[in-house]
Amino acid sequence: MIRIALVGGIGSGKTFISKLFGYPVFNADDSVIKIYSKNKKIFYKLKKKFPKFFLNFPIKKDQLIKAIIKNKNNLKKISAIVHPEVRKDLHRFIKKNSKKKIVILDIPLFLENRLNKKKDIIIFIQSSNSETLKRVKKRKNFNKLIFIKLKKLQLPLNVKKRNSHYVIKNNFTKNFARKNVKDILDKIL
């Protein structure tokens, strides 16, 4: 199995590009959403750690935002509770798709959390800062302070790019992106 990981900044279009490959995709953001909405064990851990913020299940985005804004260290504490569960989801995904030729890993903190293996193919998704910021601001519950805190968790983009095997310049048009994906798949396969 070939593992292809997509890395880049917040809002660079990793999820948009991941869907164009035509292979199974593990989306860490979707995993987190599922954990917040269905995993009571994680809710109780968060409630115990942050009783003022996590009052009822399922976990709501505004509860998370309030906890993160209250104290700059809360994001790391929340991540320490949630990320192990995301890793379990990733392992289940890899096991389920072990017979597939390729899997796509859409994991925002892939390099930061040292999830990469030696044979992984890493693709950097490059897009203009103005375009990504415009796209991120359109997201539901966008919060500039949270955006800044999340960016601080990430490696600098030039480091991600330097550690990548390929670069896709994303201008957010499907035909252009599809051609880039096809060119990379031709090289890999």
Buried (B, 14 or more C-beta within 10 A) or exposed (E): EBBBBBBBBBBBBBBBBBBBBEBBBBBBEBBBBBBBEEBEEBBEBBBEBBEEBBEEBEBBEEBBBBBBBEEEEBBEBBBEBBBEBBBEBBEEBBEEBEEEEBBBBBBBBBBBBEBBEEEBBBBBBBBEEEBBBEBBEEEEEEBEEBBEBBEEBBBEBEEBBEBBBBBBEBEBEEEEBBEBBEEBBEEBE
